[in-house]
Amino acid sequence: MHSESTRLSIVILRAVLAGETYDAVAAIHSLTRTAIEHRVKRLARLLQRQVGIDGFNPEATGYVHKLRAHKDDVEAALVRFEAGDLRPSAQPQALSDKDVWTMIRRAGQRSPTPLRDMALIHIVLATGARPLEVARLEIGDYLNADGSVRTCSEMRAAVSVNRKPRPLFFRSSAAIRAIDDYLDYRLVQEGRAPQAGEPYRGFDPSARLFLNDVGQPYIVHRLDAEGRPRFLCRQMLDTYRKIFKRINMHGLSAVTLRRTVAVRLDARGADEEQIGLILGITEKQAVRELLPPRPGMVELMTDLYPDADIAAVPFSSTKLSQRVTG
């Protein structure tokens, strides 16, 4: 049985497939255009993962004409999804500690730019940032003027995908070492050496934190979709694709890294609102889709303690009843 939120997303996706614009659907359901777009994207990805849509790339869901070009296949997937006809291995993937270190070790061994690529993996695992956000980060987002790391920084509105500021934490010692090693390498490549006490370690604070394969800032493209600006960094997406291809671990993607962040925050007791704040996700349903399914009430009440414990009780239920009613 699907939740009310999921059923609403199904209605919205069908309206978009039928030719309605995001703005028109938003007006019907008293939601923002952004909320409608996010629901369409999330549901399309869910359909691809749990049912499968032949020939459709869920990463292209922002382009409505591509979604409508696969209208029949998407509708067929919706029917199967509503009927519960799902793939057997439909659980979202999150990485174990062993997976994480295998991934980072392989990136270091197989990449032509190992320090940068290991730092690119670490920063997503440490902060939950999206590739576009990583491309936009600047030196001043990571370093204080005295060269120390901004352990409690901010994902500025100009950097954030949803154009809303949120906390940005650099508190992972492994991530800090990886990023610091990459920045030291950058200085060496520029023919300079780190100088103690030099502001921002000798970098321009407005310079990008990560550079592309030719040592230039990643290019962010502005696209206009249905009259609204959208931003895309194809170079950064391509960088991550190449990293994951070289690592050669099944199903690995930037989404997998962000899901791992969500699962680990959940395990540490963070609630959905806190997880959404870190990842830049405003809707709780979108957060839930990153997490393992919660058990139902029946499962929660099953075998709260093993049968063997009953044998340790020094009196039977019959004797207890007699004592109570005595």
C-alpha positions in Angstrom: 0.0 0.0 0.0 1.5 3.3 -1.1 1.6 6.3 1.2 -0.6 9.3 0.5 2.5 11.3 -0.6 3.5 8.6 -3.1 -0.1 8.4 -4.5 0.0 12.2 -5.0 3.4 11.9 -6.8 1.8 9.3 -9.1 -1.1 11.6 -10.0 1.4 14.5 -10.6 3.6 12.3 -12.9 0.6 11.2 -14.9 -0.5 14.8 -15.4 3.0 15.8 -16.6 3.1 12.8 -19.0 -0.3 14.0 -20.3 1.2 17.3 -21.3 0.6 19.6 -18.3 3.4 22.0 -17.4 5.0 22.0 -13.9 3.4 25.3 -13.2 0.0 24.2 -14.2 0.2 21.1 -12.0 1.6 23.2 -9.1 -1.4 25.4 -9.3 -3.8 22.5 -9.2 -2.2 21.0 -6.1 -1.3 24.2 -4.3 2.4 23.3 -4.4 5.5 25.1 -5.7 6.8 24.4 -9.1 10.0 23.1 -7.5 8.1 20.7 -5.4 6.3 19.3 -8.5 9.6 18.9 -10.3 11.2 17.1 -7.4 8.3 14.7 -7.1 8.5 13.9 -10.7 12.2 13.2 -10.6 12.1 11.1 -7.4 9.2 9.0 -8.7 10.9 8.4 -12.1 14.1 7.3 -10.3 12.1 5.0 -8.0 10.3 3.5 -10.9 13.6 2.8 -12.7 15.1 1.2 -9.6 12.1 -0.8 -8.4 10.4 -1.7 -11.7 12.6 -0.7 -14.6 11.9 1.5 -17.6 13.5 0.3 -20.9 15.7 2.8 -22.6 15.0 5.6 -20.1 17.7 7.5 -18.2 16.2 8.7 -14.9 19.0 11.3 -14.6 17.3 13.1 -17.6 14.0 13.5 -15.8 14.5 17.3 -15.6 13.9 17.4 -19.4 10.2 16.9 -19.7 10.3 16.2 -23.4 12.5 13.1 -22.8 10.1 11.9 -20.1 7.2 12.2 -22.4 9.1 10.5 -25.2 9.0 7.4 -23.0 5.4 8.0 -22.0 4.1 4.4 -22.7 7.0 2.8 -20.9 6.7 5.1 -17.9 2.9 4.5 -17.7 3.5 0.7 -17.9 6.0 1.0 -15.1 3.5 3.0 -13.0 0.9 0.3 -13.4 3.4 -2.4 -12.2 4.5 -0.2 -9.4 0.9 0.4 -8.2 0.3 -3.4 -8.3 3.4 -4.1 -6.3 5.2 -5.9 -9.1 8.7 -4.9 -8.1 12.1 -6.2 -8.7 13.3 -8.6 -6.0 16.5 -6.5 -5.2 14.9 -3.1 -5.0 16.4 -2.0 -1.7 18.4 1.3 -1.9 22.1 0.7 -1.8 24.3 2.2 0.9 28.0 1.6 1.4 29.6 -0.3 4.2 32.9 0.8 5.8 34.7 -1.8 3.7 33.0 -0.6 0.5 34.0 3.0 1.3 37.7 2.2 1.8 37.8 -0.2 -1.2 36.3 2.6 -3.3 38.8 5.3 -2.1 41.8 2.9 -2.4 40.8 2.0 -6.0 40.3 5.7 -6.9 43.9 6.4 -5.6 45.3 3.5 -7.5 43.5 3.9 -10.8 43.0 7.6 -11.4 45.4 9.9 -13.4 44.5 12.6 -10.8 44.3 10.5 -7.6 44.5 13.3 -5.0 41.7 15.2 -6.5 39.5 12.2 -7.2 39.9 10.8 -3.7 39.0 14.3 -2.3 36.0 14.4 -4.6 34.7 11.1 -3.1 35.5 12.2 0.5 33.7 15.5 0.2 30.4 13.9 -0.8 30.7 11.3 2.0 31.6 14.0 4.5 29.1 16.7 3.6 26.4 15.1 1.4 26.9 17.7 -1.3 25.7 17.2 -4.8 28.1 17.2 -7.7 26.9 20.6 -8.9 27.4 22.0 -5.4 30.9 20.5 -5.2 31.8 22.2 -8.5 30.7 25.6 -7.2 32.5 25.4 -3.8 35.2 28.0 -3.3 38.4 28.0 -1.2 36.7 30.4 1.2 34.0 27.9 1.8 36.6 25.4 3.1 39.3 27.6 4.7 39.4 30.5 7.2 41.6 33.4 6.4 44.3 32.0 8.7 44.4 28.8 6.7 42.5 26.7 9.2 39.6 24.5 8.1 36.1 25.9 8.5 34.7 22.9 10.4 31.3 24.6 10.6 30.9 26.3 7.3 27.9 27.2 5.1 26.6 25.9 1.8 25.9 29.3 0.4 22.7 30.1 -1.5 24.9 30.7 -4.6 26.3 27.2 -4.2 23.2 25.2 -3.1 21.1 23.5 -5.8 17.9 24.7 -4.2 19.3 28.2 -3.8 18.9 28.0 0.0 21.8 28.2 2.5 22.3 25.2 4.8 25.0 24.0 7.2 28.2 22.6 5.6 30.4 20.6 8.0 34.0 19.7 7.4 34.4 17.5 10.5 35.7 14.3 9.0 39.4 14.0 9.6 39.8 11.7 6.6 38.0 14.2 4.3 40.1 17.1 5.6 43.4 15.1 5.0 42.2 14.3 1.5 41.3 17.9 0.6 44.4 19.3 2.2 46.6 16.9 0.3 44.9 17.9 -2.9 45.3 21.7 -2.2 49.0 21.1 -1.4 49.3 19.4 -4.8 47.7 22.3 -6.4 50.3 24.6 -5.1 53.1 22.3 -6.3 51.5 22.3 -9.7 51.6 26.1 -9.7 55.3 26.0 -8.7 54.6 27.3 -5.2 55.1 25.9 -1.7 52.8 26.3 1.2 53.8 29.3 3.3 53.0 29.3 7.1 50.8 32.2 8.0 49.9 33.1 4.4 46.2 34.0 4.1 44.1 31.1 2.8 47.3 29.1 2.4 48.2 31.3 -0.6 45.0 30.7 -2.5 42.4 33.3 -3.6 39.4 32.7 -1.4 37.1 33.1 -4.3 38.9 30.4 -6.4 37.2 27.1 -6.9 38.0 24.4 -4.4 38.2 21.8 -7.2 39.6 22.2 -10.7 38.9 20.1 -13.8 41.3 17.9 -15.7 43.1 20.8 -17.3 43.4 22.9 -14.1 40.5 25.2 -14.8 37.3 25.9 -12.8 34.4 23.5 -13.7 32.0 25.1 -16.1 28.4 25.5 -14.9 25.9 25.9 -17.6 22.6 27.7 -17.2 19.7 26.1 -19.0 16.1 27.5 -19.4 13.5 24.8 -18.8 9.9 25.9 -19.3 10.9 29.5 -18.7 12.8 28.7 -15.5 16.6 28.8 -15.0 18.3 25.4 -14.4 22.0 24.8 -13.8 24.1 21.8 -14.8 27.8 21.0 -14.6 28.4 18.4 -17.2 32.1 18.4 -16.5 31.7 17.5 -12.8 29.1 14.8 -13.6 31.6 13.4 -16.2 34.4 13.5 -13.7 32.4 11.5 -11.2 31.2 9.0 -13.9 34.9 8.4 -14.8 35.9 7.9 -11.2 33.1 5.4 -10.6 33.8 3.5 -13.8 37.5 3.1 -12.9 36.5 2.0 -9.4 34.4 -0.8 -11.0 31.9 -1.3 -8.1 28.4 -2.3 -9.2 25.8 0.5 -8.8 28.1 3.1 -7.6 27.1 6.8 -8.2 27.0 10.1 -6.4 23.5 9.3 -5.3 24.9 6.1 -3.6 27.3 8.3 -1.7 24.6 10.7 -0.6 22.3 7.8 0.4 25.2 6.4 2.5 25.4 9.8 4.3 21.6 9.6 4.9 21.7 6.1 6.2 24.7 6.8 8.6 23.0 10.0 9.9 19.9 7.9 10.5 21.9 5.3 12.4 23.3 8.0 14.6 19.8 9.1 15.6 19.3 12.1 13.2 15.6 12.6 12.3 14.3 13.2 8.8 14.4 17.0 9.2 18.0 17.0 10.2 19.0 14.6 7.4 17.1 16.8 4.9 18.9 19.9 6.2 22.3 18.4 5.6 21.5 17.0 2.2 19.5 20.0 1.0 16.2 18.1 0.7 13.1 19.9 1.9 10.5 17.1 1.7 10.5 14.3 4.3 9.3 11.8 1.7 12.4 12.4 -0.4 14.5 11.7 2.7 12.6 8.5 3.4 13.3 7.2 -0.1 17.0 7.4 0.7 16.6 5.3 3.9 15.9 1.6 4.4 12.2 0.9 4.9 10.9 1.2 8.4 9.3 -2.0 9.9 5.5 -2.0 10.2 3.8 -2.3 13.6 3.4 -6.1 13.2 7.1 -6.6 12.6 7.9 -4.3 15.5 5.9 -6.4 17.9 7.2 -9.8 16.8 9.7 -11.6 19.1 10.6 -8.6 21.3 12.6 -11.2 23.3 13.6 -14.8 22.4 11.6 -17.8 23.5 14.6 -19.0 25.6 14.0 -16.1 28.0 10.7 -17.5 29.1 12.3 -20.6 30.6 14.2 -18.3 33.0 10.9 -17.1 34.6 10.7 -18.9 38.0 7.0 -19.4 37.9 4.4 -20.2 35.2 1.6 -18.0 34.0 -0.9 -20.3 35.7 0.8 -19.9 39.1 1.1 -16.2 38.6 -2.7 -16.0 37.9 -3.4 -17.9 41.1 -1.2 -15.6 43.1 -2.9 -12.5 41.7 -6.4 -13.8 42.2 -5.5 -15.7 45.4 
